[in-house]
Amino acid sequence: YGDLGRHGNPILKTPNLDKLHDESVRFLDFHVSPTCAPTRSALLSGRHDFKNGVTHTILERERMSLQTTTIAQVLKSAGYTTGIFGKWHLGDESAYRPSQRGFDETFIHGCGGIGQTYPGTCGDAPGNSYFNPVILHNEKFEATRGYCTDVFFSQAMTWIKAVKGSRPFFAYITPNAPHAPLDVPEEYEKIYASKLPQDRAGKNTGKFFGMIHNIDENVGRLMALLKEQGLDRDTLVIFMNDNGGTEGVRVWNAGMRGMKNTPYIGGTRAMSFWRWPGKFSPAPVGAMTVHIDVFPTLAEIAGAKLTPSVKTQVEGRSLLPLLRKPAAIWPDRIFVRHIGRWPKGTDPNEYKYLQVGVRSSRWHLVNDSKENVKRWALYDLANDPGETTDVAAGHPDIVRKLDAEYDKWWAEVLPLAVENEQGTAPRLAP
């Protein structure tokens, strides 16, 4: 959330994203999961990541349940053609790939990052690089030229031009960057080199900001294409990130505590910009919203009819009332995040309290224990958005209420969360 000029970052320059921010309905209290694969599964399914069996980013626990219906499948049922360009990270085996999950056009790397391979089935093309990456394009490996982010945006733009006018389209553009390894073209790294300390941490932050600078330029290219193709006013553009900050938090974290892989607000608060000229008027929205809300919103906008089983799957709320009227009544809700990542082959109940957050619009109950010790802290976000003061002792009733909500949630998700826990896998991805 802090990796944006408009959000107060004193070093990073993001003119195109700033413009998108200004032209959008932007959700100020929008939350995702603490890490990437869980967020992606929740985004595509409209339900909590654990209910998709996604409790990690590796070890088969990144594989989205084959019983899950994706928003791409739903949009196809409403006449859309669908494409993904970049990072999938919900299973590399053939049955789990996006080509089997509702996407007509697929242009992806493997694993959670280009060049990554972990024990089990999670792996990218051997020896792959951010520069000239080998991409799985419609189930065939293809050599490309250029920097990965440029390649993904260019392919998405080529596809948009090809399908324009024939059918409505859903383009899911998911760059691998900004992410370690921090490989970025030298010209982008140089932009920030003089503005940061040149120790290892400062250099890494400069590379990270260079990656975002490059994304910003590509967003500008995409927006220019939509205007050039006459699609500008008829296309809903959504921009978001998939977890809390990493390398950038040492410079600016918008006053938040925590970062990626923590249960604090800084671990889950994300950008959420929705631009649709003529349909939505740019404005800030203060209501607490979450990633599972994207699925029902897109389904409603597309006029897709959900089957009874999909209606049961979807836990999120349509954001349309807030998109149309930012001050619309929005009932309070409970949002739970759990860091997951317990050791494979163990009983998840032994890690029930492993870094947990239970959130209402005002209150945030947090357990940052790494030893599964039940040790709640309570933060009053209305008066302490930086989560600096534990007020649990003064509000035992709120602690009891949110603790009970957590017990209820854990009992509900656990049967589905363990889907990928059992079985054997190859030592390395094939």
Secondary structure, DSSP 8 states (H G I E B T S, - for coil): --SSGGGT-SS---HHHHHHHHTSEEEEEEE--SSHHHHHHHHHHSS-GGGGT--SSSTTTT---TT---HHHHHHHTT-EEEEEEE--S--SGGGSGGGTT-SEEEEESSSSTT-B-BSS-B-STT--SBS-EEEETTEEEE--SBHHHHHHHHHHHHHHHHTTTS-EEEEEE---S-SS----HHHHHHHHTTS--SHHHHHHHHHHHHHHHHHHHHHHHHHHHHHTT-GGG--EEEE-SS--SGGGGT--TT-S--TTSSSHHHHEE-EEEE-TTTS--EEEEEEEEGGGHHHHHHHHHT----HHHHHH------HHHHH-TT-------EEEE-----TTS-GGGGTTSSEEEE-SSEEEEE--SS-----EEEETTT-TT-----GGG-HHHHHHHHHHHHHHHHHHHHHHTTTTSS---SB--
